[in-house]
């Protein structure tokens, strides 16, 4: 009887398992090619053009937590230097 119950529950349990969503390409915004900007003054961005949407994030700035794979996020530190360049 116990085996029969377990066999009946297997399809129910299998239905609960879902596949995770596919991961976006790791460098879908081109951040890898822009790592040379880290440590540069934020003013260097004024003369640049980007192929993707860019979000410049300054200290204390409120930003949304949504993830956009092809959006380039450029983080500026308190000294006005570029501290991170990442997708999201």
Biopython code that builds the backbone (N, CA, C, O; Angstrom):
import numpy as np
from Bio.PDB.StructureBuilder import StructureBuilder

atoms = [
    (1, "UNK", "N", (0.825, -1.196, 0.000)),
    (1, "UNK", "CA", (0.000, 0.000, 0.000)),
    (1, "UNK", "C", (0.869, 1.259, 0.000)),
    (1, "UNK", "O", (0.569, 2.232, -0.692)),
    (2, "UNK", "N", (1.922, 1.228, 0.766)),
    (2, "UNK", "CA", (2.797, 2.395, 0.870)),
    (2, "UNK", "C", (3.461, 2.697, -0.483)),
    (2, "UNK", "O", (3.540, 3.860, -0.878)),
    (3, "UNK", "N", (3.932, 1.681, -1.187)),
    (3, "UNK", "CA", (4.535, 1.886, -2.503)),
    (3, "UNK", "C", (3.524, 2.479, -3.467)),
    (3, "UNK", "O", (3.862, 3.352, -4.266)),
    (4, "UNK", "N", (2.320, 2.023, -3.399)),
    (4, "UNK", "CA", (1.269, 2.518, -4.280)),
    (4, "UNK", "C", (1.035, 4.012, -4.047)),
    (4, "UNK", "O", (0.851, 4.766, -5.003)),
    (5, "UNK", "N", (1.040, 4.439, -2.793)),
    (5, "UNK", "CA", (0.842, 5.855, -2.450)),
    (5, "UNK", "C", (1.991, 6.689, -2.998)),
    (5, "UNK", "O", (1.774, 7.763, -3.558)),
    (6, "UNK", "N", (3.198, 6.197, -2.838)),
    (6, "UNK", "CA", (4.373, 6.926, -3.334)),
    (6, "UNK", "C", (4.301, 7.051, -4.850)),
    (6, "UNK", "O", (4.599, 8.113, -5.396)),
    (7, "UNK", "N", (3.914, 5.994, -5.527)),
    (7, "UNK", "CA", (3.810, 6.034, -6.980)),
    (7, "UNK", "C", (2.740, 7.020, -7.440)),
    (7, "UNK", "O", (2.891, 7.662, -8.480)),
    (8, "UNK", "N", (1.676, 7.139, -6.681)),
    (8, "UNK", "CA", (0.640, 8.102, -7.028)),
    (8, "UNK", "C", (1.108, 9.544, -6.827)),
    (8, "UNK", "O", (0.665, 10.440, -7.546)),
    (9, "UNK", "N", (1.990, 9.775, -5.868)),
    (9, "UNK", "CA", (2.456, 11.127, -5.571)),
    (9, "UNK", "C", (3.558, 11.601, -6.521)),
    (9, "UNK", "O", (3.757, 12.807, -6.666)),
    (10, "UNK", "N", (4.268, 10.695, -7.160)),
    (10, "UNK", "CA", (5.376, 11.095, -8.031)),
    (10, "UNK", "C", (4.945, 12.051, -9.144)),
    (10, "UNK", "O", (5.612, 13.067, -9.339)),
    (11, "UNK", "N", (3.871, 11.781, -9.879)),
    (11, "UNK", "CA", (3.475, 12.753, -10.914)),
    (11, "UNK", "C", (3.095, 14.114, -10.338)),
    (11, "UNK", "O", (3.335, 15.145, -10.967)),
    (12, "UNK", "N", (2.514, 14.120, -9.165)),
    (12, "UNK", "CA", (2.142, 15.387, -8.524)),
    (12, "UNK", "C", (3.389, 16.183, -8.172)),
    (12, "UNK", "O", (3.454, 17.387, -8.417)),
    (13, "UNK", "N", (4.371, 15.514, -7.600)),
    (13, "UNK", "CA", (5.620, 16.191, -7.241)),
    (13, "UNK", "C", (6.376, 16.651, -8.480)),
    (13, "UNK", "O", (6.961, 17.734, -8.486)),
    (14, "UNK", "N", (6.366, 15.842, -9.515)),
    (14, "UNK", "CA", (7.057, 16.214, -10.747)),
    (14, "UNK", "C", (6.431, 17.457, -11.365)),
    (14, "UNK", "O", (7.135, 18.262, -11.974)),
    (15, "UNK", "N", (5.143, 17.622, -11.221)),
    (15, "UNK", "CA", (4.464, 18.795, -11.769)),
    (15, "UNK", "C", (4.863, 20.068, -11.035)),
    (15, "UNK", "O", (4.728, 21.159, -11.587)),
    (16, "UNK", "N", (5.344, 19.954, -9.819)),
    (16, "UNK", "CA", (5.738, 21.120, -9.027)),
    (16, "UNK", "C", (7.107, 21.657, -9.437)),
    (16, "UNK", "O", (7.433, 22.808, -9.145)),
    (17, "UNK", "N", (7.894, 20.851, -10.097)),
    (17, "UNK", "CA", (9.237, 21.255, -10.492)),
    (17, "UNK", "C", (9.133, 22.089, -11.762)),
    (17, "UNK", "O", (8.568, 21.651, -12.764)),
    (18, "UNK", "N", (9.682, 23.286, -11.706)),
    (18, "UNK", "CA", (9.686, 24.144, -12.885)),
    (18, "UNK", "C", (11.120, 24.431, -13.280)),
    (18, "UNK", "O", (12.024, 24.414, -12.445)),
    (19, "UNK", "N", (11.317, 24.689, -14.539)),
    (19, "UNK", "CA", (12.650, 25.018, -15.016)),
    (19, "UNK", "C", (12.922, 26.488, -14.733)),
    (19, "UNK", "O", (12.026, 27.324, -14.858)),
    (20, "UNK", "N", (14.166, 26.809, -14.349)),
    (20, "UNK", "CA", (14.492, 28.221, -14.132)),
    (20, "UNK", "C", (14.482, 28.961, -15.466)),
    (20, "UNK", "O", (14.703, 28.350, -16.512)),
    (21, "UNK", "N", (14.231, 30.260, -15.444)),
    (21, "UNK", "CA", (14.245, 31.005, -16.698)),
    (21, "UNK", "C", (15.651, 30.999, -17.289)),
    (21, "UNK", "O", (16.627, 30.924, -16.541)),
    (22, "UNK", "N", (15.775, 31.074, -18.594)),
    (22, "UNK", "CA", (17.112, 31.068, -19.202)),
    (22, "UNK", "C", (17.894, 32.312, -18.787)),
    (22, "UNK", "O", (17.330, 33.396, -18.639)),
    (23, "UNK", "N", (19.177, 32.138, -18.608)),
    (23, "UNK", "CA", (20.029, 33.262, -18.234)),
    (23, "UNK", "C", (20.332, 34.102, -19.469)),
    (23, "UNK", "O", (20.524, 33.559, -20.557)),
    (24, "UNK", "N", (20.376, 35.429, -19.306)),
    (24, "UNK", "CA", (20.725, 36.267, -20.453)),
    (24, "UNK", "C", (22.206, 36.086, -20.773)),
    (24, "UNK", "O", (22.974, 35.624, -19.928)),
    (25, "UNK", "N", (22.606, 36.446, -21.984)),
    (25, "UNK", "CA", (24.036, 36.375, -22.300)),
    (25, "UNK", "C", (24.826, 37.165, -21.268)),
    (25, "UNK", "O", (24.383, 38.222, -20.818)),
    (26, "UNK", "N", (25.983, 36.660, -20.897)),
    (26, "UNK", "CA", (26.743, 37.248, -19.802)),
    (26, "UNK", "C", (27.142, 38.698, -20.057)),
    (26, "UNK", "O", (27.155, 39.498, -19.122)),
    (27, "UNK", "N", (27.462, 39.051, -21.282)),
    (27, "UNK", "CA", (27.880, 40.422, -21.582)),
    (27, "UNK", "C", (26.987, 41.007, -22.670)),
    (27, "UNK", "O", (27.470, 41.441, -23.716)),
    (28, "UNK", "N", (25.704, 41.015, -22.419)),
    (28, "UNK", "CA", (24.747, 41.457, -23.427)),
    (28, "UNK", "C", (24.735, 42.968, -23.639)),
    (28, "UNK", "O", (24.118, 43.449, -24.589)),
    (29, "UNK", "N", (25.411, 43.729, -22.765)),
    (29, "UNK", "CA", (25.425, 45.189, -22.903)),
    (29, "UNK", "C", (26.789, 45.731, -23.325)),
    (29, "UNK", "O", (26.931, 46.934, -23.541)),
    (30, "UNK", "N", (27.776, 44.875, -23.445)),
    (30, "UNK", "CA", (29.103, 45.324, -23.861)),
    (30, "UNK", "C", (29.972, 45.836, -22.735)),
    (30, "UNK", "O", (30.953, 46.535, -22.989)),
    (31, "UNK", "N", (29.638, 45.506, -21.486)),
    (31, "UNK", "CA", (30.399, 46.008, -20.336)),
    (31, "UNK", "C", (31.845, 45.502, -20.314)),
    (31, "UNK", "O", (32.736, 46.205, -19.839)),
    (32, "UNK", "N", (32.080, 44.313, -20.812)),
    (32, "UNK", "CA", (33.439, 43.744, -20.775)),
    (32, "UNK", "C", (34.426, 44.627, -21.548)),
    (32, "UNK", "O", (35.568, 44.809, -21.127)),
    (33, "UNK", "N", (33.976, 45.165, -22.666)),
    (33, "UNK", "CA", (34.849, 46.006, -23.488)),
    (33, "UNK", "C", (35.091, 47.378, -22.869)),
    (33, "UNK", "O", (35.991, 48.099, -23.298)),
    (34, "UNK", "N", (34.297, 47.745, -21.868)),
    (34, "UNK", "CA", (34.405, 49.073, -21.256)),
    (34, "UNK", "C", (35.036, 49.063, -19.872)),
    (34, "UNK", "O", (34.974, 50.066, -19.162)),
    (35, "UNK", "N", (35.636, 47.959, -19.480)),
    (35, "UNK", "CA", (36.251, 47.881, -18.153)),
    (35, "UNK", "C", (37.423, 48.846, -17.986)),
    (35, "UNK", "O", (37.818, 49.145, -16.859)),
    (36, "UNK", "N", (37.974, 49.329, -19.075)),
    (36, "UNK", "CA", (39.042, 50.325, -19.019)),
    (36, "UNK", "C", (38.567, 51.663, -18.462)),
    (36, "UNK", "O", (39.385, 52.506, -18.093)),
    (37, "UNK", "N", (37.263, 51.863, -18.399)),
    (37, "UNK", "CA", (36.721, 53.100, -17.823)),
    (37, "UNK", "C", (36.835, 53.133, -16.303)),
    (37, "UNK", "O", (36.838, 54.209, -15.706)),
    (38, "UNK", "N", (36.929, 51.970, -15.678)),
    (38, "UNK", "CA", (37.005, 51.916, -14.203)),
    (38, "UNK", "C", (38.245, 52.675, -13.748)),
    (38, "UNK", "O", (39.358, 52.426, -14.212)),
    (39, "UNK", "N", (38.020, 53.608, -12.823)),
    (39, "UNK", "CA", (39.105, 54.444, -12.310)),
    (39, "UNK", "C", (39.221, 55.782, -13.020)),
    (39, "UNK", "O", (39.932, 56.673, -12.553)),
    (40, "UNK", "N", (38.531, 55.932, -14.143)),
    (40, "UNK", "CA", (38.551, 57.191, -14.895)),
    (40, "UNK", "C", (37.548, 58.168, -14.290)),
    (40, "UNK", "O", (36.585, 57.741, -13.653)),
    (41, "UNK", "N", (37.755, 59.475, -14.478)),
    (41, "UNK", "CA", (36.760, 60.437, -13.984)),
    (41, "UNK", "C", (35.451, 60.297, -14.752)),
    (41, "UNK", "O", (35.450, 59.962, -15.937)),
    (42, "UNK", "N", (34.352, 60.553, -14.080)),
    (42, "UNK", "CA", (33.030, 60.450, -14.696)),
    (42, "UNK", "C", (32.875, 61.402, -15.881)),
    (42, "UNK", "O", (32.060, 61.154, -16.769)),
    (43, "UNK", "N", (33.638, 62.470, -15.901)),
    (43, "UNK", "CA", (33.562, 63.433, -17.009)),
    (43, "UNK", "C", (33.972, 62.789, -18.328)),
    (43, "UNK", "O", (33.634, 63.314, -19.389)),
    (44, "UNK", "N", (34.684, 61.678, -18.295)),
    (44, "UNK", "CA", (35.071, 60.975, -19.527)),
    (44, "UNK", "C", (33.847, 60.476, -20.287)),
    (44, "UNK", "O", (33.916, 60.265, -21.498)),
    (45, "UNK", "N", (32.737, 60.286, -19.598)),
    (45, "UNK", "CA", (31.515, 59.787, -20.230)),
    (45, "UNK", "C", (30.850, 60.825, -21.119)),
    (45, "UNK", "O", (30.064, 60.470, -21.998)),
    (46, "UNK", "N", (31.151, 62.105, -20.905)),
    (46, "UNK", "CA", (30.486, 63.182, -21.633)),
    (46, "UNK", "C", (30.764, 63.143, -23.128)),
    (46, "UNK", "O", (29.943, 63.611, -23.917)),
    (47, "UNK", "N", (31.892, 62.599, -23.530)),
    (47, "UNK", "CA", (32.249, 62.581, -24.951)),
    (47, "UNK", "C", (32.023, 61.210, -25.592)),
    (47, "UNK", "O", (32.356, 61.006, -26.760)),
    (48, "UNK", "N", (31.465, 60.287, -24.841)),
    (48, "UNK", "CA", (31.276, 58.928, -25.347)),
    (48, "UNK", "C", (29.859, 58.703, -25.847)),
    (48, "UNK", "O", (28.906, 59.321, -25.371)),
    (49, "UNK", "N", (29.743, 57.801, -26.820)),
    (49, "UNK", "CA", (28.449, 57.343, -27.319)),
    (49, "UNK", "C", (28.391, 55.843, -27.084)),
    (49, "UNK", "O", (29.391, 55.140, -27.230)),
    (50, "UNK", "N", (27.213, 55.364, -26.720)),
    (50, "UNK", "CA", (27.053, 53.956, -26.384)),
    (50, "UNK", "C", (26.003, 53.311, -27.276)),
    (50, "UNK", "O", (25.039, 53.957, -27.686)),
    (51, "UNK", "N", (26.202, 52.033, -27.570)),
    (51, "UNK", "CA", (25.276, 51.297, -28.433)),
    (51, "UNK", "C", (24.030, 50.849, -27.673)),
    (51, "UNK", "O", (23.006, 50.551, -28.288)),
    (52, "UNK", "N", (24.106, 50.800, -26.366)),
    (52, "UNK", "CA", (22.987, 50.324, -25.546)),
    (52, "UNK", "C", (22.503, 51.436, -24.626)),
    (52, "UNK", "O", (23.137, 52.485, -24.509)),
    (53, "UNK", "N", (21.380, 51.191, -23.984)),
    (53, "UNK", "CA", (20.870, 52.113, -22.975)),
    (53, "UNK", "C", (21.876, 52.188, -21.840)),
    (53, "UNK", "O", (22.404, 51.165, -21.403)),
    (54, "UNK", "N", (22.141, 53.393, -21.362)),
    (54, "UNK", "CA", (23.128, 53.596, -20.295)),
    (54, "UNK", "C", (22.448, 54.232, -19.090)),
    (54, "UNK", "O", (21.630, 55.142, -19.225)),
    (55, "UNK", "N", (22.806, 53.733, -17.911)),
    (55, "UNK", "CA", (22.319, 54.326, -16.665)),
    (55, "UNK", "C", (23.556, 54.653, -15.831)),
    (55, "UNK", "O", (24.300, 53.754, -15.436)),
    (56, "UNK", "N", (23.771, 55.930, -15.567)),
    (56, "UNK", "CA", (24.891, 56.371, -14.730)),
    (56, "UNK", "C", (24.354, 56.490, -13.304)),
    (56, "UNK", "O", (23.417, 57.242, -13.040)),
    (57, "UNK", "N", (24.957, 55.745, -12.403)),
    (57, "UNK", "CA", (24.478, 55.671, -11.019)),
    (57, "UNK", "C", (25.488, 56.363, -10.111)),
    (57, "UNK", "O", (26.623, 55.910, -9.962)),
    (58, "UNK", "N", (25.060, 57.452, -9.515)),
    (58, "UNK", "CA", (25.913, 58.236, -8.628)),
    (58, "UNK", "C", (25.625, 57.890, -7.174)),
    (58, "UNK", "O", (24.563, 57.339, -6.882)),
    (59, "UNK", "N", (26.536, 58.194, -6.249)),
    (59, "UNK", "CA", (26.336, 57.856, -4.832)),
    (59, "UNK", "C", (25.029, 58.440, -4.291)),
    (59, "UNK", "O", (24.725, 59.613, -4.506)),
    (60, "UNK", "N", (24.268, 57.611, -3.593)),
    (60, "UNK", "CA", (23.027, 58.034, -2.972)),
    (60, "UNK", "C", (21.847, 58.135, -3.926)),
    (60, "UNK", "O", (20.734, 58.452, -3.506)),
    (61, "UNK", "N", (22.076, 57.873, -5.180)),
    (61, "UNK", "CA", (21.009, 57.977, -6.177)),
    (61, "UNK", "C", (20.059, 56.788, -6.068)),
    (61, "UNK", "O", (20.499, 55.648, -5.916)),
    (62, "UNK", "N", (18.766, 57.053, -6.147)),
    (62, "UNK", "CA", (17.784, 55.976, -6.118)),
    (62, "UNK", "C", (17.654, 55.391, -7.520)),
    (62, "UNK", "O", (17.517, 56.129, -8.496)),
    (63, "UNK", "N", (17.696, 54.070, -7.617)),
    (63, "UNK", "CA", (17.541, 53.396, -8.903)),
    (63, "UNK", "C", (16.562, 52.243, -8.753)),
    (63, "UNK", "O", (16.387, 51.700, -7.662)),
    (64, "UNK", "N", (15.932, 51.879, -9.847)),
    (64, "UNK", "CA", (15.028, 50.734, -9.820)),
    (64, "UNK", "C", (15.836, 49.454, -9.726)),
    (64, "UNK", "O", (17.006, 49.424, -10.107)),
    (65, "UNK", "N", (15.217, 48.395, -9.221)),
    (65, "UNK", "CA", (15.898, 47.115, -9.059)),
    (65, "UNK", "C", (15.602, 46.161, -10.219)),
    (65, "UNK", "O", (15.957, 44.984, -10.158)),
    (66, "UNK", "N", (14.958, 46.663, -11.269)),
    (66, "UNK", "CA", (14.667, 45.790, -12.403)),
    (66, "UNK", "C", (15.952, 45.455, -13.148)),
    (66, "UNK", "O", (16.891, 46.250, -13.184)),
    (67, "UNK", "N", (15.978, 44.273, -13.736)),
    (67, "UNK", "CA", (17.148, 43.829, -14.482)),
    (67, "UNK", "C", (16.843, 43.922, -15.967)),
    (67, "UNK", "O", (15.896, 43.305, -16.455)),
    (68, "UNK", "N", (17.642, 44.689, -16.676)),
    (68, "UNK", "CA", (17.529, 44.808, -18.124)),
    (68, "UNK", "C", (18.872, 44.362, -18.695)),
    (68, "UNK", "O", (19.876, 45.061, -18.558)),
    (69, "UNK", "N", (18.883, 43.203, -19.330)),
    (69, "UNK", "CA", (20.126, 42.556, -19.741)),
    (69, "UNK", "C", (20.998, 43.428, -20.637)),
    (69, "UNK", "O", (22.223, 43.390, -20.518)),
    (70, "UNK", "N", (20.405, 44.206, -21.522)),
    (70, "UNK", "CA", (21.234, 44.995, -22.432)),
    (70, "UNK", "C", (21.422, 46.447, -21.984)),
    (70, "UNK", "O", (21.854, 47.287, -22.773)),
    (71, "UNK", "N", (21.102, 46.742, -20.729)),
    (71, "UNK", "CA", (21.326, 48.097, -20.193)),
    (71, "UNK", "C", (22.707, 48.140, -19.541)),
    (71, "UNK", "O", (23.058, 47.254, -18.763)),
    (72, "UNK", "N", (23.475, 49.157, -19.855)),
    (72, "UNK", "CA", (24.798, 49.361, -19.280)),
    (72, "UNK", "C", (24.667, 50.235, -18.042)),
    (72, "UNK", "O", (24.149, 51.349, -18.121)),
    (73, "UNK", "N", (25.130, 49.743, -16.905)),
    (73, "UNK", "CA", (25.119, 50.513, -15.657)),
    (73, "UNK", "C", (26.538, 50.953, -15.353)),
    (73, "UNK", "O", (27.448, 50.130, -15.260)),
    (74, "UNK", "N", (26.718, 52.244, -15.198)),
    (74, "UNK", "CA", (28.028, 52.797, -14.858)),
    (74, "UNK", "C", (27.906, 53.432, -13.482)),
    (74, "UNK", "O", (27.141, 54.377, -13.290)),
    (75, "UNK", "N", (28.661, 52.908, -12.528)),
    (75, "UNK", "CA", (28.618, 53.382, -11.147)),
    (75, "UNK", "C", (29.735, 54.393, -10.914)),
    (75, "UNK", "O", (30.888, 54.174, -11.287)),
    (76, "UNK", "N", (29.364, 55.497, -10.289)),
    (76, "UNK", "CA", (30.313, 56.562, -9.960)),
    (76, "UNK", "C", (30.499, 56.574, -8.443)),
    (76, "UNK", "O", (29.523, 56.467, -7.699)),
    (77, "UNK", "N", (31.745, 56.703, -7.980)),
    (77, "UNK", "CA", (31.977, 56.737, -6.530)),
    (77, "UNK", "C", (31.955, 58.175, -6.013)),
    (77, "UNK", "O", (31.734, 59.114, -6.777)),
    (78, "UNK", "N", (32.183, 58.337, -4.720)),
    (78, "UNK", "CA", (32.096, 59.661, -4.080)),
    (78, "UNK", "C", (33.157, 60.634, -4.572)),
    (78, "UNK", "O", (32.989, 61.848, -4.460)),
    (79, "UNK", "N", (34.245, 60.107, -5.114)),
    (79, "UNK", "CA", (35.300, 60.976, -5.637)),
    (79, "UNK", "C", (35.056, 61.378, -7.089)),
    (79, "UNK", "O", (35.856, 62.107, -7.675)),
    (80, "UNK", "N", (33.948, 60.903, -7.672)),
    (80, "UNK", "CA", (33.640, 61.242, -9.060)),
    (80, "UNK", "C", (34.332, 60.350, -10.066)),
    (80, "UNK", "O", (34.452, 60.701, -11.240)),
    (81, "UNK", "N", (34.793, 59.184, -9.606)),
    (81, "UNK", "CA", (35.456, 58.232, -10.493)),
    (81, "UNK", "C", (34.523, 57.073, -10.817)),
    (81, "UNK", "O", (33.658, 56.719, -10.016)),
    (82, "UNK", "N", (34.701, 56.497, -11.969)),
    (82, "UNK", "CA", (33.910, 55.333, -12.375)),
    (82, "UNK", "C", (34.420, 54.146, -11.579)),
    (82, "UNK", "O", (35.600, 53.801, -11.648)),
    (83, "UNK", "N", (33.512, 53.515, -10.813)),
    (83, "UNK", "CA", (33.928, 52.402, -9.954)),
    (83, "UNK", "C", (33.500, 51.029, -10.487)),
    (83, "UNK", "O", (34.143, 50.024, -10.185)),
    (84, "UNK", "N", (32.425, 50.979, -11.273)),
    (84, "UNK", "CA", (31.954, 49.706, -11.837)),
    (84, "UNK", "C", (31.279, 49.953, -13.163)),
    (84, "UNK", "O", (30.631, 50.981, -13.365)),
    (85, "UNK", "N", (31.435, 48.997, -14.072)),
    (85, "UNK", "CA", (30.716, 49.007, -15.347)),
    (85, "UNK", "C", (30.140, 47.618, -15.515)),
    (85, "UNK", "O", (30.883, 46.657, -15.713)),
    (86, "UNK", "N", (28.796, 47.499, -15.437)),
    (86, "UNK", "CA", (28.144, 46.191, -15.469)),
    (86, "UNK", "C", (26.853, 46.248, -16.274)),
    (86, "UNK", "O", (26.291, 47.319, -16.503)),
    (87, "UNK", "N", (26.401, 45.085, -16.695)),
    (87, "UNK", "CA", (25.097, 44.988, -17.360)),
    (87, "UNK", "C", (24.011, 44.905, -16.301)),
    (87, "UNK", "O", (24.259, 44.475, -15.175)),
    (88, "UNK", "N", (22.835, 45.309, -16.660)),
    (88, "UNK", "CA", (21.706, 45.171, -15.752)),
    (88, "UNK", "C", (20.821, 46.351, -15.788)),
    (88, "UNK", "O", (19.818, 46.392, -15.076)),
]
sb = StructureBuilder()
sb.init_structure("model")
sb.init_model(0)
sb.init_chain("A")
sb.init_seg("    ")
for serial, (resi, resn, name, xyz) in enumerate(atoms, 1):
    if name == "N":
        sb.init_residue(resn, " ", resi, " ")
    sb.init_atom(name, np.array(xyz, "f"), 0.0, 1.0, " ", f" {name:<3s}", serial, name[0])
structure = sb.get_structure()
